[in-house]
Every structure is written in C-alpha cells, then in structure tokens.
Amino acid sequence: MGSLQIEETLKRISQQKGVEGYIIADEVGNVLRTTFTDEPDRDMVAKLSQDLPALAARASSAVRDLDPTNVMRFVRVQTKKKELMISKDTGFVMMVVQGTVQSE
C-alpha cells in the first residue's frame, strides 16, 4: 500500500461517525502516529500504547491456540465509555478509539 493510500485510509477512518482518533504503535509500545495531540489525551495515549501490543499479542495467541493455522487480524473491545478496535500486523498495532452510544 502506497503512502497516499495510507493517508487516505487514515483520513477516512478518522472521519467515521463516533471516531475519536487512532493510535499506531510498534510492537513494544512506541507511538508511531496518533491523532490524539491535546494535553489531556497524552496520558491515555501513553497508557494505551504500552498496553496495546500485549493485548493484541494475547488475542493472537488465543486464536492460534484454537487453530494453529489461523491468524488474528482484528479485535473489538467495548466498555461503557469507549470502543477500541485493534488491528495487528507485522511490526505495528493500530487502535481506533470510538465513543459508545452511551457516551455520545
């Protein structure tokens, strides 16, 4: 996927209803890119970027335990306030943060 396609995809994701932003981190939790730039959001980004790779790795491991030939591509976690959509690929993890109906 080319750079322009990636930018267009990220823009499209960001414009979806309810999407608050996204975080892209490497496999050890270093933030590569985020749309959360305000001061109050920085703590959330730091915490999620540290926890995100471990969560994705555990989900991936669970999928492999069920079927060794299968690969986890996407996980969705819903809480009272937020919905986290997590996609894992080689070298990075992407999480989209969306408000839930109750929080909107």
Residue pairs with C-beta under 8 A, 6 or more apart in sequence:
1 9
10 22
13 19
13 22
13 96
14 21
14 22
14 35
16 98
18 83
18 98
18 99
18 104
19 96
19 97
19 98
20 36
20 82
20 97
20 98
20 99
21 34
21 35
21 36
21 41
21 96
21 97
22 33
22 34
22 35
22 94
22 95
22 96
22 97
23 31
23 33
23 34
23 36
23 45
23 48
23 49
23 52
23 94
23 95
23 97
24 31
24 32
24 33
24 34
24 92
24 93
24 94
24 95
25 31
25 32
25 49
25 52
25 53
25 92
25 93
25 94
25 95
26 32
26 53
26 91
26 92
26 93
27 53
27 91
27 92
27 93
28 53
29 49
29 50
29 51
29 52
29 53
30 49
31 45
31 46
31 49
32 92
34 45
34 49
36 42
36 44
36 45
36 97
48 84
48 95
48 97
52 86
52 93
52 95
53 93
55 75
55 77
55 86
56 72
56 75
56 86
56 88
56 93
57 88
59 72
59 75
59 86
59 88
60 71
60 72
60 88
62 72
63 70
63 71
63 72
64 70
64 71
64 72
72 88
73 87
73 88
74 85
74 86
74 87
75 85
75 86
75 87
75 88
76 83
76 84
76 85
76 86
77 83
77 84
77 86
78 84
78 100
79 100
80 100
80 102
80 103
81 99
81 100
81 102
81 103
82 97
82 98
82 99
82 100
82 103
83 97
83 98
83 99
83 100
84 95
84 96
84 97
84 98
85 95
85 96
85 98
86 93
86 94
86 95
87 93
87 94
87 95
88 94
